[in-house]
Amino acid sequence: MPEFFFLDFKAVMSAAKKPTGLVAATFTPLTTQGEIILSEIGPYIDYLTQKQGVRNIFVNGTTGESMALSVAERKKLAEEWCSKAKGKMEHVIVNVGCLSLKDSQELASHAAEIKADAIAAMAPFFFKPSNADVLRMFLKEVASAAPTLPFYYYHIPSLTGVNVPVRDLLEDIQNVIPSFRGVKFSGTDLMDFGLCVSYSPPNWTIFYGVDEQLLSALVMGAQGAVGSTYNYLGSHINKLVSAFEKGDLVEARTIQFKLQDLLKYASKFGFDLGVNKQLMIQLSGLSLGPPRLPVKPCPPADALSIAHKFQSIFPERDQSELNT
């Protein structure tokens, strides 16, 4: 009986502290020569908390150009994000996924040292895991390098090409990875997503990562969302989430449709990381620099056109905030 009570108490405590709500997938500030700019991270965090009402971040992910960064650069960035977020952010989740298991473990161990709140890792995508069992084994080895940190699987099949159903991966995973606490589900298969939500225990968080489909995921039971557009649309998407929680689906749909309208317009310019990053610069005024090659920089005029479209869709935003 005492053992059962102890385990139940741990689960309750874990559930109380689990991250929920919006999580901004942060961009990495770079110079025009492609060097990281640590000094811009403090102002970036202030912008998210004060202007967007976003208090959770997912760093060194796809939006953060992690696969174009060295291990040493990722360590410096993670350390600065964690340091500057202290007392301002509720959760800092560090992506430690790499093609090399050893690199992933090194980053995981470092994340624990700098007191990150959690870590995540995607599937390796050059030598790909052939099934859920192999992927589970890989993730176990990554998580074992930081056993005290909550661990999340980062599912992004459009970029990794790893289409292992996440629900298959989750089978018995908490016995294999005791620190496992959920999924960043950046895929469009809502059936697989729903199966993950229905399987998950109370101390897990199943984040959704396709911004333009967030409302559908909320209906399916998403407890949080990780996305790049929440960097500059967080205040509006917080309203979407609030409307959904109040049962005001008309308002929630209205905001979701506005986001879809913006992204449809942005897609005319090829809405990739380069365009998205330049749009963030245009809307926030932060000095984030261009993306690192091979991602193509976005012409500022294209980003300005999207920013003006943003203003027309979300007219309450003051035109003076646009970096013209």
Sequence and secondary structure as in RCSB ss.txt:
>XXXX:A:sequence
MPEFFFLDFKAVMSAAKKPTGLVAATFTPLTTQGEIILSEIGPYIDYLTQKQGVRNIFVNGTTGESMALSVAERK
KLAEEWCSKAKGKMEHVIVNVGCLSLKDSQELASHAAEIKADAIAAMAPFFFKPSNADVLRMFLKEVASAAPTLP
FYYYHIPSLTGVNVPVRDLLEDIQNVIPSFRGVKFSGTDLMDFGLCVSYSPPNWTIFYGVDEQLLSALVMGAQGA
VGSTYNYLGSHINKLVSAFEKGDLVEARTIQFKLQDLLKYASKFGFDLGVNKQLMIQLSGLSLGPPRLPVKPCPP
ADALSIAHKFQSIFPERDQSELNT
>XXXX:A:secstr
 HHHHHHHHHHHHHHHH   EEEEE    B TTS B GGGHHHHHHHIIIII   EEEESSTTTTGGGS HHHHH
HHHHHHHHHHTTT SEEEEE   SSHHHHHHHHHHHHHTT SEEEEE  SSS   SHHHHHHHHHHHHTTSTTS 
EEEEE HHHH     HHHHHTTHHHH TTEEEEEE SS HHHHHHHHHH  TT EEEE  GGGHHHHHHHT  EE
EESTHHHHHHHHHHHHHHHHTT HHHHHHHHHHHHHHHHHHGGG  SHHHHHHHHHHHH        TTS    H
HHHHHHHHHHHHHSTTS GGGS  
